[in-house]
């Protein structure tokens, strides 16, 4: 599977943790194992590379986690004796669906036919978002505890959730 380009960002979370220097790939391994323990059907996690800037800029590793049309891009950047952790939650239709719903005149109609808003769909997306977020914060807590650092506070755990339902209307 390849890197997927998000169409609309619907949520974000980030934390800078002093005293916790973790390699990006080691963090991804821990998050992947915590996700696997949850046993969520339909989740696909893979490592991807995104450029820092233009086409000739250095590349960064990210963990891309897909579920239905929801995609999470997870990052971990070691900086000195600290690590910056983040995730971006986005909508990413793929294939013919992406092409149809992006049409200017009739895209709204295809969206209603192909991806209608239902309580089940919104609940499923939110549940998945909570499961991934919990896996990430658990990973950060486990690594912090191993280094003798405090766990994330309740305030540190709060993601910024944007208008997810508006995308489906």
Buried (B, 14 or more C-beta within 10 A) or exposed (E): EEEBEBBBEBBBBEBEBEEBBBEBEEBBBBBBEBBEEEEBEEBEBBBBEBEEEEEEEEEBBBBBBBBBBBBBBBBBBBEEEBBEBBBBBBBBBEEEBBEBBEEEEEEEEBBEEEBEBEEEBEEBBBEBBEBBBBBBBBBBBEBBEEEEBEEBEEEBBEBEBBEBEEBBE
